[in-house]
């Protein structure tokens, strides 16, 4: 979806709402443009966190998840936390990045324990960001 959405965006083709959301995330990350321009979905790309490599597709996917949570206000109150954090940091993207760390931790915990992600713990972690910044 990332490759197809980016190609359609660059080709000035009509985008579905989801493709537009994906394109918007890609636009916000110019450091990934060369990757999307020179590789394809068929390429076997591997990223090693232990070598300090970030998987750009996971990163952009977390942006999409955070934006969806903010849009739907789920968990309840996440939109207000985001607005406060964005105002405090004076950056939408930085607020998303900080919240993405909380989301990644919640997803990791859920995977580790074999349980659904704990929305309240995630929301609490996001609230703590306001106290840090």
N, C-alpha and C positions, 0 to 999 in steps of 0.2 A: 504493500500500500504506500510506503514511503517513496519508493522509486516511481511508481505510477503517478502518484499525486504530484510529485515534483516535476516530472516530465510534462504532465498536463498543464501545470501552472506555467512552466517556462514556455510551453507552446501556445499559451493564451487560449487553451481549450476550456470549455465549460466544466466546472468542478462540482461534484456533489457536496453537500454540506460537510460530510466527513472528510472528503479530500481537501476542502478549503481549510478545515481545522488543522489537518496534517501539514498543508502548505504553510500555514501561519507559523507553526512551530519551527518548520525548516527555515523560514525567512528569519526568524529570531536567532538562528544559529548558523551564521555564515561560515563558521569553521567546518561545518558538515557539507557545505555545497560541493566542494571538490570530490568528496567521497561519493555523493549521490550522482555527480556528473561523470565519474570515471569508472564506477563499478556497477554491478547489476545484482538483482535479487538472487541470481544463480551462483554468484561468486561465494566461495566458502570462506567467509570472514570470521576470524576468531579473535576474541579480546580476552586479555588476561588481567584481572583486577590486581593480582599479586605483583604484576609489573607496572602497576599504576596506569593501566589502560582502561578507558571508559568505553563501554558499548554505546555508540551513539543512538542505536535504535531503542535500547532500553531507556536511555536518557530522554529521548523525544517521546517515547511511550508514557513515561512518568509525567511529563508535561501535559500530555493529553488527558491522563487520568486526573491530575490535579485540576485542570481547567474544567473537566466535566463535573468534578465534585463541587467546585465553586459555583458553576452554573446551576446545578441542581440543589445546592446547599445540603449536600449529604456527605458526611454526617451533619445533622442540624447544627448550625452555628459556624460552619467552616467558612462560609462567605464573609461573615463579619470578621473572623480572625484574619482572613486574607486581606481584606480592605485595610484593617489596622496595621498589619505587617507591611503592606505595600506603602502605606502612608509613612510609616516609621522609617523604612529603608529607602524611600523615594525611588523605588524601582519595582515594577511588576515582575520582571524576570528574576530578580534576586529573591523576591518574596516567594515565587514559585520554587526556585531552587532550594531554599531552606525548607519549605514544606515537603518537597520531594524527598528530602533526606528522611523526614518523619514517616512518609508513606513507604519508602523502601524498607525502613526498619520494621514497620508494622507488617509488611508482606513477608519479610524474612522470618519474623517471629511466628507468623501463621504457618509458614511452610515448615519451620522447625518443629512446631508442636502438632502439626496436622489438624489445625482448627481454622475456622474462618478468621479473617482479620478482625481485630478488636477495634471497632470504630471509636469507642470512647477513649481508649489509650492513644489512638492516633490523634484525636481531637485535643486531648490533654497535652500531648507532645507539641502540637502546633501552638497551643496557648503559651507553653513555656518559651517559645521563640520570641514572643512579645516581651517577656521579662529579660531576655538575654540582650536583645538589640538595643 
